[in-house]
Amino acid sequence: MTFLQAYQKGITLVKTNTQADTCVFDISCLFEKVFHRDRRRLSPEDGPALKQDCELFFSLCRRYLDGEPLQYLLGEWEFFGLPFYVGPGVLIPQPDTEILVETGLKLIQGITGPTIYDLCSGSGCVAVSLAHNRRDAMVYALELYEQAYAYLEKNIRRSGCSNLSPLLADVLSPPPLPSADLIVSNPPYISAHEMASLPLQVKQEPASALCGGEDGLTFYRSLPALYYPYLKPGGWLALEAGYQQAPSVRRLLKENGYVQIKSIPDLAGIERVTIGKKE
């Protein structure tokens, strides 16, 4: 079987069994991972592909059809221009969360050697992106679950960032930390009733990283008050939230003494990140 025949067979297998809009792109990613060839340059004249590579490719295609996320099958995913290891037990980095990093970087402009916390760090995509772009910062990444924490440590090593400290800790029972100029978090924010209607691929991600309680706001009720004392005067709290949650997050920040509160939209116009400042 040639490389082109293997690619075409994989595409046919998946397109016959799914209506996913991204399936051709997804299978192309799997093909290039296994064969290390650009599918756009395939030719019928190419030599035969190794049998074991074909078997691995078709196995990945079947796992994809069974609902395993593309990112888990690839073993890594890009976020903010950097590669991150991902797999079962850790939340997959999403483009919307890049707004949280962009916002955080703007909030610490002009501050030399800022101290930053990333709460519910997961893969570490936010913490590493901040540390990579602000080498003078000290970033503390807090993650409770050991499976996710293993990815956090691997991604810190991969990044080469020496200004990043991972902490296996519950963000609702924080360890002693130096005062922060910036605290960011992408906490679980999907409501309990929405969990049942999530796409199959999303359901493969850890529920603990997705479900934010009955109304999705459990962490937003706790984090603003809990971390207010950890912020330096003039320090910022920046929280990612879900669709139509920003008004509630703004209210909770106001109730806990934050000022200059506002929400920043993502590319779809959804208020994605809400910020508040400690006076």
MIDOSE-1310 file (N, C-alpha, C; in nm, 2 decimals, decimal comma, always signed):
residues 279
mtfl	+0,08/-0,12/+0,00/+0,00/+0,00/+0,00/+0,09/+0,12/+0,00; +0,06/+0,22/-0,09/+0,14/+0,34/-0,10/+0,09/+0,44/+0,01; +0,17/+0,54/+0,03/+0,13/+0,64/+0,13/+0,00/+0,71/+0,09; -0,02/+0,73/-0,04/-0,14/+0,80/-0,09/-0,26/+0,71/-0,06
qayq	-0,24/+0,58/-0,09/-0,35/+0,48/-0,07/-0,39/+0,47/+0,08; -0,29/+0,47/+0,16/-0,32/+0,47/+0,31/-0,39/+0,59/+0,35; -0,35/+0,71/+0,30/-0,42/+0,83/+0,34/-0,56/+0,83/+0,29; -0,58/+0,79/+0,17/-0,72/+0,79/+0,11/-0,81/+0,69/+0,18
kgit	-0,75/+0,58/+0,22/-0,83/+0,48/+0,30/-0,87/+0,53/+0,43; -0,78/+0,60/+0,50/-0,81/+0,66/+0,63/-0,92/+0,77/+0,62; -0,91/+0,85/+0,52/-1,01/+0,95/+0,49/-1,15/+0,89/+0,47; -1,15/+0,79/+0,38/-1,28/+0,72/+0,35/-1,34/+0,66/+0,47
lvkt	-1,26/+0,59/+0,55/-1,30/+0,52/+0,67/-1,37/+0,62/+0,76; -1,31/+0,74/+0,78/-1,37/+0,83/+0,88/-1,49/+0,91/+0,82; -1,48/+0,95/+0,69/-1,59/+1,02/+0,63/-1,71/+0,94/+0,62; -1,70/+0,81/+0,61/-1,81/+0,72/+0,60/-1,88/+0,70/+0,73
ntqa	-1,81/+0,73/+0,84/-1,87/+0,70/+0,97/-1,89/+0,82/+1,06; -1,86/+0,94/+1,01/-1,88/+1,06/+1,09/-1,91/+1,18/+1,00; -1,98/+1,27/+1,06/-2,02/+1,40/+0,99/-1,94/+1,52/+1,04; -1,84/+1,49/+1,12/-1,76/+1,60/+1,18/-1,70/+1,69/+1,07
dtcv	-1,71/+1,82/+1,09/-1,67/+1,91/+0,99/-1,51/+1,91/+0,98; -1,45/+1,87/+1,08/-1,30/+1,88/+1,09/-1,23/+1,75/+1,06; -1,31/+1,65/+1,02/-1,25/+1,51/+1,01/-1,14/+1,50/+0,91; -1,14/+1,57/+0,80/-1,04/+1,56/+0,70/-0,91/+1,62/+0,76
fdis	-0,92/+1,74/+0,82/-0,80/+1,80/+0,88/-0,75/+1,71/+0,99; -0,84/+1,65/+1,07/-0,80/+1,57/+1,19/-0,72/+1,44/+1,14; -0,78/+1,38/+1,04/-0,71/+1,26/+0,99/-0,58/+1,29/+0,92; -0,57/+1,41/+0,86/-0,45/+1,45/+0,80/-0,34/+1,47/+0,90
clfe	-0,38/+1,52/+1,02/-0,29/+1,54/+1,13/-0,23/+1,40/+1,18; -0,33/+1,31/+1,19/-0,28/+1,17/+1,23/-0,19/+1,11/+1,13; -0,22/+1,13/+1,00/-0,14/+1,07/+0,89/+0,00/+1,13/+0,90; +0,01/+1,26/+0,92/+0,14/+1,32/+0,92/+0,22/+1,28/+1,05
kvfh	+0,15/+1,26/+1,16/+0,22/+1,21/+1,28/+0,28/+1,07/+1,26; +0,20/+0,98/+1,20/+0,25/+0,85/+1,18/+0,36/+0,83/+1,07; +0,33/+0,90/+0,96/+0,42/+0,87/+0,84/+0,53/+0,98/+0,82; +0,51/+1,09/+0,90/+0,61/+1,20/+0,88/+0,62/+1,25/+0,74
rdrr	+0,50/+1,26/+0,67/+0,50/+1,31/+0,54/+0,38/+1,41/+0,52; +0,41/+1,51/+0,44/+0,31/+1,61/+0,41/+0,20/+1,55/+0,31; +0,08/+1,54/+0,36/-0,02/+1,47/+0,28/-0,05/+1,55/+0,15; -0,01/+1,68/+0,15/-0,03/+1,76/+0,02/+0,07/+1,73/-0,08
rlsp	+0,17/+1,66/-0,05/+0,28/+1,62/-0,15/+0,28/+1,48/-0,18; +0,17/+1,41/-0,15/+0,17/+1,26/-0,18/+0,15/+1,24/-0,33; +0,21/+1,13/-0,38/+0,20/+1,10/-0,52/+0,18/+0,95/-0,53; +0,11/+0,90/-0,64/+0,09/+0,76/-0,66/+0,23/+0,69/-0,69
edgp	+0,33/+0,77/-0,72/+0,46/+0,71/-0,75/+0,54/+0,69/-0,62; +0,49/+0,74/-0,51/+0,57/+0,72/-0,38/+0,58/+0,57/-0,36; +0,69/+0,53/-0,29/+0,71/+0,39/-0,25/+0,61/+0,34/-0,15; +0,61/+0,21/-0,13/+0,51/+0,16/-0,03/+0,54/+0,20/+0,11
alkq	+0,43/+0,22/+0,19/+0,44/+0,25/+0,33/+0,46/+0,12/+0,41; +0,53/+0,14/+0,52/+0,55/+0,02/+0,61/+0,42/-0,03/+0,66; +0,41/-0,16/+0,67/+0,29/-0,23/+0,71/+0,25/-0,18/+0,85; +0,35/-0,18/+0,94/+0,32/-0,15/+1,08/+0,27/+0,00/+1,10
dcel	+0,33/+0,09/+1,01/+0,28/+0,23/+1,01/+0,14/+0,24/+0,96; +0,10/+0,16/+0,86/-0,04/+0,16/+0,81/-0,13/+0,11/+0,92; -0,09/+0,00/+0,99/-0,17/-0,05/+1,10/-0,19/+0,05/+1,21; -0,09/+0,12/+1,25/-0,10/+0,22/+1,35/-0,19/+0,33/+1,31
ffsl	-0,18/+0,38/+1,18/-0,26/+0,49/+1,13/-0,41/+0,45/+1,13; -0,44/+0,33/+1,09/-0,58/+0,29/+1,08/-0,63/+0,26/+1,23; -0,55/+0,22/+1,32/-0,59/+0,21/+1,46/-0,62/+0,34/+1,52; -0,54/+0,45/+1,49/-0,57/+0,58/+1,53/-0,70/+0,63/+1,47
crry	-0,72/+0,60/+1,34/-0,85/+0,64/+1,28/-0,97/+0,58/+1,35; -0,96/+0,46/+1,39/-1,07/+0,39/+1,46/-1,09/+0,45/+1,60; -0,98/+0,48/+1,67/-1,00/+0,54/+1,80/-1,06/+0,68/+1,79; -1,02/+0,75/+1,68/-1,09/+0,88/+1,65/-1,24/+0,87/+1,63
ldge	-1,28/+0,77/+1,56/-1,42/+0,74/+1,54/-1,49/+0,70/+1,67; -1,42/+0,64/+1,76/-1,48/+0,60/+1,89/-1,49/+0,72/+1,98; -1,44/+0,84/+1,94/-1,46/+0,96/+2,02/-1,34/+1,01/+2,09; -1,22/+0,94/+2,07/-1,10/+0,99/+2,14/-1,06/+1,12/+2,08
plqy	-1,03/+1,22/+2,16/-0,99/+1,35/+2,10/-0,87/+1,35/+2,01; -0,87/+1,42/+1,91/-0,75/+1,43/+1,82/-0,62/+1,46/+1,90; -0,64/+1,56/+1,99/-0,52/+1,60/+2,06/-0,46/+1,49/+2,15; -0,54/+1,41/+2,21/-0,49/+1,29/+2,28/-0,42/+1,19/+2,19
llge	-0,48/+1,17/+2,07/-0,42/+1,08/+1,98/-0,28/+1,13/+1,93; -0,27/+1,26/+1,91/-0,14/+1,32/+1,87/-0,04/+1,32/+1,98; -0,10/+1,34/+2,11/-0,01/+1,34/+2,22/+0,04/+1,48/+2,26; +0,00/+1,58/+2,17/+0,04/+1,72/+2,20/-0,04/+1,81/+2,12
weff	-0,04/+1,94/+2,16/-0,12/+2,04/+2,09/-0,06/+2,18/+2,11; -0,08/+2,26/+2,02/-0,01/+2,40/+2,02/-0,11/+2,50/+2,09; -0,04/+2,58/+2,17/-0,12/+2,69/+2,24/-0,02/+2,81/+2,25; -0,07/+2,92/+2,21/+0,01/+3,05/+2,22/+0,14/+3,03/+2,15
glpf	+0,14/+2,95/+2,04/+0,27/+2,94/+1,96/+0,37/+2,84/+2,02; +0,33/+2,77/+2,13/+0,42/+2,67/+2,19/+0,35/+2,53/+2,20; +0,43/+2,43/+2,19/+0,38/+2,29/+2,19/+0,36/+2,24/+2,34; +0,25/+2,17/+2,36/+0,23/+2,11/+2,49/+0,19/+1,97/+2,48
yvgp	+0,24/+1,89/+2,57/+0,20/+1,75/+2,58/+0,06/+1,74/+2,64; -0,03/+1,66/+2,59/-0,16/+1,64/+2,64/-0,19/+1,49/+2,63; -0,29/+1,45/+2,71/-0,34/+1,31/+2,71/-0,45/+1,29/+2,81; -0,50/+1,17/+2,82/-0,61/+1,15/+2,92/-0,57/+1,20/+3,06
gvli	-0,67/+1,27/+3,12/-0,65/+1,32/+3,25/-0,61/+1,47/+3,26; -0,60/+1,53/+3,14/-0,56/+1,67/+3,14/-0,65/+1,74/+3,04; -0,69/+1,87/+3,07/-0,77/+1,95/+2,98/-0,69/+1,99/+2,86; -0,76/+1,98/+2,74/-0,69/+2,02/+2,61/-0,69/+2,17/+2,60
pqpd	-0,57/+2,23/+2,58/-0,57/+2,37/+2,56/-0,66/+2,42/+2,44; -0,73/+2,53/+2,47/-0,82/+2,58/+2,37/-0,79/+2,72/+2,32; -0,81/+2,76/+2,20/-0,77/+2,89/+2,15/-0,84/+3,00/+2,23; -0,96/+2,99/+2,28/-1,02/+3,09/+2,36/-0,94/+3,13/+2,48
teil	-0,87/+3,03/+2,54/-0,79/+3,06/+2,66/-0,67/+3,15/+2,63; -0,63/+3,16/+2,50/-0,52/+3,25/+2,47/-0,56/+3,39/+2,51; -0,69/+3,43/+2,51/-0,73/+3,56/+2,56/-0,69/+3,58/+2,70; -0,69/+3,48/+2,78/-0,65/+3,49/+2,92/-0,50/+3,53/+2,93
vetg	-0,42/+3,46/+2,85/-0,27/+3,49/+2,85/-0,25/+3,63/+2,79; -0,31/+3,67/+2,68/-0,29/+3,80/+2,63/-0,33/+3,91/+2,73; -0,44/+3,89/+2,80/-0,49/+3,99/+2,90/-0,39/+3,99/+3,01; -0,34/+3,88/+3,06/-0,25/+3,88/+3,17/-0,12/+3,95/+3,14
lkli	-0,07/+3,93/+3,02/+0,05/+4,00/+2,97/+0,03/+4,15/+2,97; -0,08/+4,20/+2,93/-0,11/+4,34/+2,92/-0,12/+4,40/+3,06; -0,17/+4,32/+3,16/-0,19/+4,37/+3,29/-0,06/+4,39/+3,37; +0,04/+4,32/+3,33/+0,17/+4,33/+3,40/+0,27/+4,41/+3,32
qgit	+0,23/+4,47/+3,21/+0,32/+4,56/+3,14/+0,37/+4,67/+3,23; +0,50/+4,70/+3,23/+0,56/+4,80/+3,31/+0,59/+4,76/+3,45; +0,56/+4,63/+3,49/+0,60/+4,58/+3,62/+0,73/+4,49/+3,60; +0,83/+4,53/+3,68/+0,96/+4,45/+3,67/+0,95/+4,33/+3,76
gpti	+0,98/+4,21/+3,71/+0,99/+4,09/+3,80/+0,86/+4,06/+3,86; +0,74/+4,06/+3,79/+0,61/+4,03/+3,85/+0,60/+3,89/+3,91; +0,52/+3,87/+4,01/+0,49/+3,74/+4,06/+0,35/+3,71/+4,02; +0,33/+3,59/+3,96/+0,21/+3,54/+3,90/+0,17/+3,41/+3,95
ydlc	+0,04/+3,39/+3,98/-0,02/+3,26/+4,01/-0,11/+3,21/+3,89; -0,10/+3,09/+3,85/-0,20/+3,03/+3,76/-0,27/+2,92/+3,84; -0,40/+2,94/+3,86/-0,48/+2,85/+3,94/-0,55/+2,75/+3,85; -0,56/+2,62/+3,89/-0,62/+2,52/+3,81/-0,53/+2,51/+3,68
sgsg	-0,41/+2,49/+3,70/-0,31/+2,50/+3,59/-0,32/+2,39/+3,48; -0,36/+2,27/+3,51/-0,38/+2,17/+3,41/-0,25/+2,14/+3,34; -0,25/+2,14/+3,21/-0,13/+2,11/+3,13/-0,02/+2,22/+3,15; -0,06/+2,33/+3,21/+0,04/+2,44/+3,23/+0,05/+2,53/+3,11
cvav	-0,05/+2,52/+3,02/-0,04/+2,60/+2,89/-0,04/+2,75/+2,92; -0,12/+2,79/+3,02/-0,13/+2,94/+3,06/+0,00/+2,98/+3,13; +0,04/+2,90/+3,23/+0,15/+2,93/+3,31/+0,28/+2,94/+3,23; +0,30/+2,84/+3,14/+0,42/+2,83/+3,06/+0,42/+2,95/+2,96
slah	+0,30/+2,98/+2,90/+0,30/+3,09/+2,81/+0,33/+3,22/+2,87; +0,29/+3,24/+3,00/+0,32/+3,36/+3,07/+0,47/+3,37/+3,10; +0,52/+3,25/+3,15/+0,66/+3,25/+3,19/+0,75/+3,26/+3,07; +0,71/+3,21/+2,96/+0,79/+3,21/+2,84/+0,80/+3,36/+2,79
nrrd	+0,69/+3,43/+2,80/+0,69/+3,56/+2,74/+0,73/+3,67/+2,84; +0,74/+3,63/+2,97/+0,80/+3,72/+3,07/+0,90/+3,65/+3,15; +1,02/+3,65/+3,10/+1,13/+3,57/+3,16/+1,17/+3,63/+3,30; +1,13/+3,76/+3,32/+1,17/+3,82/+3,45/+1,06/+3,79/+3,55
amvy	+0,95/+3,72/+3,52/+0,85/+3,69/+3,61/+0,88/+3,57/+3,69; +0,81/+3,55/+3,80/+0,81/+3,42/+3,87/+0,67/+3,37/+3,87; +0,64/+3,26/+3,81/+0,51/+3,20/+3,80/+0,49/+3,08/+3,88; +0,38/+3,08/+3,96/+0,35/+2,96/+4,04/+0,22/+2,90/+3,98
alel	+0,24/+2,77/+3,94/+0,13/+2,69/+3,88/+0,07/+2,59/+3,97; -0,06/+2,61/+4,01/-0,12/+2,52/+4,11/-0,22/+2,43/+4,04; -0,20/+2,30/+4,07/-0,28/+2,20/+4,01/-0,31/+2,09/+4,12; -0,43/+2,04/+4,13/-0,47/+1,95/+4,23/-0,45/+1,80/+4,19
yeqa	-0,48/+1,77/+4,07/-0,49/+1,63/+4,03/-0,36/+1,58/+3,97; -0,32/+1,46/+4,02/-0,19/+1,41/+3,99/-0,17/+1,38/+3,84; -0,27/+1,33/+3,77/-0,26/+1,30/+3,63/-0,23/+1,43/+3,55; -0,30/+1,54/+3,58/-0,28/+1,67/+3,51/-0,14/+1,72/+3,56
yayl	-0,11/+1,71/+3,69/+0,02/+1,76/+3,74/+0,14/+1,70/+3,67; +0,13/+1,57/+3,63/+0,24/+1,51/+3,56/+0,26/+1,58/+3,42; +0,15/+1,61/+3,36/+0,16/+1,69/+3,23/+0,22/+1,83/+3,25; +0,18/+1,89/+3,36/+0,23/+2,02/+3,40/+0,38/+2,02/+3,41
ekni	+0,43/+1,92/+3,49/+0,58/+1,91/+3,50/+0,65/+1,88/+3,37; +0,59/+1,79/+3,29/+0,65/+1,76/+3,16/+0,66/+1,88/+3,07; +0,55/+1,96/+3,07/+0,55/+2,08/+2,98/+0,64/+2,19/+3,03; +0,66/+2,20/+3,16/+0,76/+2,30/+3,22/+0,90/+2,26/+3,17
rrsg	+0,93/+2,13/+3,19/+1,06/+2,08/+3,14/+1,08/+2,11/+2,99; +0,98/+2,08/+2,92/+0,98/+2,10/+2,77/+1,01/+2,24/+2,73; +0,95/+2,33/+2,81/+0,96/+2,48/+2,78/+1,10/+2,53/+2,81; +1,17/+2,47/+2,90/+1,29/+2,52/+2,94/+1,28/+2,65/+3,03
csnl	+1,16/+2,68/+3,08/+1,14/+2,80/+3,16/+1,19/+2,76/+3,30; +1,29/+2,84/+3,35/+1,34/+2,82/+3,49/+1,26/+2,91/+3,59; +1,17/+3,00/+3,54/+1,10/+3,09/+3,62/+0,96/+3,04/+3,65; +0,94/+2,91/+3,67/+0,81/+2,86/+3,68/+0,82/+2,75/+3,79
spll	+0,73/+2,76/+3,89/+0,73/+2,66/+4,00/+0,59/+2,59/+4,00; +0,59/+2,45/+3,97/+0,46/+2,38/+3,98/+0,44/+2,34/+4,13; +0,31/+2,35/+4,17/+0,27/+2,31/+4,30/+0,15/+2,22/+4,30; +0,16/+2,10/+4,35/+0,05/+2,00/+4,36/-0,03/+2,05/+4,48
advl	-0,14/+2,13/+4,45/-0,21/+2,19/+4,56/-0,35/+2,22/+4,52; -0,44/+2,22/+4,62/-0,58/+2,26/+4,60/-0,59/+2,41/+4,60; -0,65/+2,47/+4,49/-0,66/+2,61/+4,49/-0,75/+2,67/+4,59; -0,84/+2,58/+4,64/-0,93/+2,63/+4,75/-0,87/+2,61/+4,89
sppp	-0,75/+2,56/+4,90/-0,67/+2,56/+5,02/-0,53/+2,59/+4,99; -0,51/+2,72/+4,95/-0,38/+2,75/+4,89/-0,26/+2,74/+4,99; -0,14/+2,70/+4,94/-0,03/+2,70/+5,03/+0,03/+2,84/+5,05; +0,12/+2,86/+5,14/+0,19/+2,99/+5,15/+0,26/+3,03/+5,02
lpsa	+0,23/+3,15/+4,98/+0,29/+3,20/+4,85/+0,33/+3,35/+4,87; +0,43/+3,39/+4,80/+0,46/+3,54/+4,80/+0,34/+3,62/+4,74; +0,33/+3,74/+4,77/+0,22/+3,83/+4,72/+0,23/+3,84/+4,57; +0,12/+3,84/+4,50/+0,11/+3,84/+4,36/+0,08/+3,97/+4,30
dliv	+0,14/+4,00/+4,18/+0,10/+4,11/+4,09/-0,02/+4,07/+4,00; -0,03/+3,94/+3,97/-0,13/+3,89/+3,88/-0,17/+3,75/+3,92; -0,30/+3,72/+3,93/-0,35/+3,59/+3,95/-0,44/+3,56/+3,83; -0,42/+3,45/+3,76/-0,50/+3,41/+3,65/-0,56/+3,27/+3,67
snpp	-0,67/+3,24/+3,62/-0,73/+3,11/+3,63/-0,83/+3,08/+3,52; -0,83/+2,96/+3,47/-0,93/+2,90/+3,38/-0,99/+2,79/+3,46; -1,08/+2,82/+3,56/-1,13/+2,71/+3,64/-1,25/+2,63/+3,57; -1,29/+2,52/+3,62/-1,40/+2,45/+3,57/-1,53/+2,54/+3,57
yisa	-1,60/+2,55/+3,46/-1,71/+2,65/+3,46/-1,83/+2,59/+3,38; -1,83/+2,47/+3,34/-1,95/+2,41/+3,28/-2,05/+2,37/+3,38; -2,18/+2,40/+3,37/-2,28/+2,37/+3,47/-2,31/+2,22/+3,46; -2,36/+2,16/+3,57/-2,39/+2,02/+3,58/-2,48/+1,97/+3,48
hema	-2,58/+2,05/+3,45/-2,68/+2,00/+3,35/-2,63/+2,01/+3,21; -2,53/+2,10/+3,18/-2,47/+2,11/+3,05/-2,37/+1,99/+3,02; -2,32/+1,93/+3,13/-2,22/+1,82/+3,11/-2,27/+1,71/+3,02; -2,40/+1,68/+3,04/-2,46/+1,56/+2,97/-2,47/+1,59/+2,82
slpl	-2,48/+1,71/+2,78/-2,49/+1,74/+2,63/-2,36/+1,78/+2,56; -2,25/+1,76/+2,63/-2,12/+1,79/+2,57/-2,09/+1,69/+2,45; -2,02/+1,74/+2,35/-1,98/+1,65/+2,24/-1,90/+1,53/+2,30; -1,90/+1,42/+2,23/-1,84/+1,29/+2,28/-1,69/+1,32/+2,30
qvkq	-1,62/+1,39/+2,22/-1,48/+1,41/+2,23/-1,45/+1,49/+2,36; -1,53/+1,59/+2,39/-1,51/+1,67/+2,51/-1,54/+1,59/+2,64; -1,63/+1,49/+2,63/-1,66/+1,41/+2,74/-1,54/+1,32/+2,78; -1,44/+1,30/+2,69/-1,32/+1,22/+2,72/-1,23/+1,30/+2,81
epas	-1,24/+1,43/+2,82/-1,16/+1,51/+2,91/-1,20/+1,50/+3,05; -1,12/+1,53/+3,15/-1,15/+1,50/+3,29/-1,27/+1,59/+3,33; -1,37/+1,53/+3,39/-1,49/+1,61/+3,43/-1,45/+1,71/+3,54; -1,35/+1,67/+3,62/-1,31/+1,76/+3,73/-1,25/+1,89/+3,67
alcg	-1,21/+1,89/+3,55/-1,16/+2,02/+3,49/-1,26/+2,09/+3,41; -1,38/+2,03/+3,40/-1,49/+2,09/+3,32/-1,60/+2,14/+3,41; -1,65/+2,06/+3,50/-1,77/+2,09/+3,57/-1,75/+2,18/+3,69; -1,82/+2,30/+3,68/-1,81/+2,40/+3,79/-1,93/+2,40/+3,88
gedg	-1,99/+2,28/+3,91/-2,10/+2,28/+4,00/-2,23/+2,30/+3,93; -2,34/+2,31/+4,01/-2,47/+2,31/+3,96/-2,49/+2,42/+3,85; -2,44/+2,54/+3,88/-2,46/+2,65/+3,78/-2,33/+2,69/+3,71; -2,22/+2,62/+3,74/-2,09/+2,65/+3,68/-2,01/+2,75/+3,75
ltfy	-2,06/+2,81/+3,86/-2,00/+2,92/+3,92/-1,93/+2,89/+4,05; -1,91/+2,77/+4,08/-1,86/+2,73/+4,22/-1,73/+2,80/+4,24; -1,63/+2,79/+4,15/-1,50/+2,85/+4,18/-1,50/+3,00/+4,18; -1,59/+3,06/+4,10/-1,60/+3,21/+4,10/-1,65/+3,26/+4,23
rslp	-1,73/+3,18/+4,31/-1,78/+3,22/+4,44/-1,66/+3,22/+4,54; -1,56/+3,14/+4,52/-1,46/+3,12/+4,62/-1,33/+3,20/+4,58; -1,28/+3,19/+4,46/-1,15/+3,25/+4,43/-1,14/+3,39/+4,46; -1,23/+3,48/+4,42/-1,21/+3,62/+4,44/-1,18/+3,66/+4,59
alyy	-1,26/+3,60/+4,68/-1,24/+3,63/+4,82/-1,12/+3,56/+4,88; -1,09/+3,44/+4,83/-0,98/+3,36/+4,89/-0,85/+3,42/+4,85; -0,84/+3,48/+4,73/-0,71/+3,53/+4,68/-0,69/+3,68/+4,69; -0,79/+3,75/+4,73/-0,78/+3,89/+4,75/-0,66/+3,93/+4,84
pylk	-0,64/+3,86/+4,96/-0,53/+3,89/+5,05/-0,39/+3,85/+4,98; -0,39/+3,77/+4,88/-0,26/+3,73/+4,82/-0,22/+3,83/+4,72; -0,31/+3,92/+4,68/-0,27/+4,02/+4,58/-0,20/+4,14/+4,64; -0,10/+4,19/+4,57/-0,04/+4,32/+4,62/-0,14/+4,43/+4,59
pggw	-0,13/+4,54/+4,66/-0,22/+4,65/+4,62/-0,19/+4,69/+4,47; -0,29/+4,70/+4,40/-0,28/+4,73/+4,25/-0,27/+4,60/+4,17; -0,27/+4,48/+4,24/-0,26/+4,36/+4,17/-0,39/+4,32/+4,10; -0,39/+4,23/+4,00/-0,50/+4,20/+3,92/-0,54/+4,05/+3,93
lale	-0,67/+4,02/+3,93/-0,73/+3,89/+3,92/-0,79/+3,88/+3,78; -0,76/+3,78/+3,70/-0,82/+3,76/+3,57/-0,87/+3,62/+3,56; -1,00/+3,61/+3,53/-1,07/+3,48/+3,53/-1,14/+3,45/+3,40; -1,11/+3,34/+3,34/-1,18/+3,29/+3,22/-1,32/+3,24/+3,26
agyq	-1,42/+3,26/+3,18/-1,55/+3,21/+3,21/-1,62/+3,17/+3,09; -1,74/+3,10/+3,10/-1,81/+3,05/+2,99/-1,92/+3,15/+2,94; -1,99/+3,10/+2,84/-2,10/+3,18/+2,78/-2,20/+3,23/+2,88; -2,22/+3,36/+2,87/-2,32/+3,43/+2,96/-2,29/+3,43/+3,11
qaps	-2,16/+3,39/+3,14/-2,13/+3,39/+3,29/-2,06/+3,52/+3,33; -2,01/+3,60/+3,24/-1,94/+3,72/+3,28/-2,01/+3,82/+3,37; -2,14/+3,84/+3,35/-2,21/+3,93/+3,44/-2,21/+3,88/+3,58; -2,22/+3,75/+3,60/-2,22/+3,69/+3,74/-2,07/+3,71/+3,80
vrrl	-1,97/+3,69/+3,71/-1,84/+3,70/+3,76/-1,80/+3,84/+3,80; -1,85/+3,94/+3,72/-1,83/+4,08/+3,75/-1,89/+4,11/+3,88; -2,01/+4,06/+3,91/-2,08/+4,09/+4,03/-2,01/+4,03/+4,15; -1,96/+3,91/+4,14/-1,88/+3,85/+4,24/-1,75/+3,92/+4,27
lken	-1,69/+3,97/+4,17/-1,57/+4,05/+4,19/-1,60/+4,18/+4,27; -1,71/+4,24/+4,23/-1,75/+4,37/+4,29/-1,78/+4,34/+4,44; -1,85/+4,24/+4,47/-1,89/+4,20/+4,61/-1,77/+4,18/+4,69; -1,66/+4,14/+4,63/-1,54/+4,11/+4,71/-1,43/+4,22/+4,71
gyvq	-1,47/+4,34/+4,67/-1,39/+4,46/+4,68/-1,30/+4,49/+4,57; -1,31/+4,42/+4,45/-1,23/+4,46/+4,34/-1,29/+4,58/+4,27; -1,20/+4,65/+4,20/-1,23/+4,77/+4,13/-1,18/+4,76/+3,98; -1,22/+4,85/+3,90/-1,18/+4,86/+3,76/-1,22/+4,72/+3,69
iksi	-1,34/+4,67/+3,72/-1,38/+4,54/+3,67/-1,43/+4,56/+3,53; -1,39/+4,47/+3,44/-1,44/+4,46/+3,31/-1,42/+4,33/+3,25; -1,49/+4,30/+3,14/-1,48/+4,17/+3,07/-1,43/+4,19/+2,93; -1,34/+4,10/+2,89/-1,28/+4,11/+2,75/-1,34/+4,00/+2,66
pdla	-1,39/+4,03/+2,55/-1,45/+3,93/+2,46/-1,34/+3,85/+2,38; -1,39/+3,73/+2,34/-1,30/+3,65/+2,25/-1,34/+3,69/+2,11; -1,28/+3,61/+2,01/-1,30/+3,65/+1,87/-1,45/+3,63/+1,83; -1,52/+3,55/+1,90/-1,66/+3,52/+1,87/-1,75/+3,63/+1,94
gier	-1,69/+3,72/+2,01/-1,77/+3,82/+2,08/-1,82/+3,78/+2,22; -1,79/+3,66/+2,26/-1,83/+3,62/+2,40/-1,74/+3,68/+2,50; -1,79/+3,73/+2,61/-1,71/+3,79/+2,72/-1,64/+3,67/+2,78; -1,51/+3,66/+2,75/-1,44/+3,54/+2,79/-1,36/+3,55/+2,92
vtig	-1,30/+3,67/+2,94/-1,21/+3,69/+3,05/-1,26/+3,81/+3,13; -1,27/+3,80/+3,26/-1,31/+3,91/+3,35/-1,20/+3,94/+3,44; -1,17/+4,07/+3,45/-1,06/+4,12/+3,54/-1,11/+4,21/+3,65; -1,04/+4,21/+3,76/-1,06/+4,31/+3,86/-0,93/+4,34/+3,94
kke	-0,93/+4,46/+3,99/-0,80/+4,51/+4,05/-0,82/+4,53/+4,20; -0,72/+4,49/+4,28/-0,72/+4,52/+4,42/-0,67/+4,66/+4,45; -0,74/+4,74/+4,52/-0,70/+4,88/+4,54/-0,58/+4,89/+4,63
